[in-house]
Amino acid sequence: MRIVGGIYKSRVFNPGKQFKARPTTDFAKENLFNILENRIHWEKTIALDLFSGTGSISYELVSRGCSEVTSVEINQRHCKYIAEVKSMLNISNLILVRDDAFHFIQKFKKGYDLIFADPPYDLKNFNDVPEIILSSGILKHQGLFILEHGKNQTFEHLPGFTEIRVYGRVHFSFFRLS
């Protein structure tokens, strides 16, 4: 796993083979952030990374200059790893929350400019994730929500859907509240 841009560009981290998360590929992440580079004012962005896994997206957001990033992960081992990398990089604007993503969404009503979610592809209610997030009130008006998913899911029919990008087996669906 590598940070592909920003102040921590080219830093490489290896969570080990025991790690159960499926990190976003460097190829897909690099292409996603190339798109976002032209759409996001990083220093003004408060971001949320749901189902954080290795924390790869969170580190990328911090590296790009997000003013604040909240990383939500339920797995204790994954949280420990994210905390270790956070400490290693001396990151002060990354808030790590060990919680179920759905519980977090219900509990916290802070507005986010950017929400990224990468749920396990076999999550029982995976197809409900966009509607849950978009109806929760945690995405600010004109905020951007990005869902990483596999090829078997489609979300074009949902309100707020704006586009899909495909990088190998990784699909990103974009949503905007307007």
PyMOL commands that set and color helices and strands:
alter all, ss='L'
color gray80, all
select helices_A, chain A and resi 26-37+42-44+56-64+76-89+101-107+126-136
alter helices_A, ss='H'
color red, helices_A
select strands_A, chain A and resi 46-50+68-73+94-98+112-117+139-149+161-167+170-176
alter strands_A, ss='S'
color yellow, strands_A
deselect
rebuild
show_as cartoon
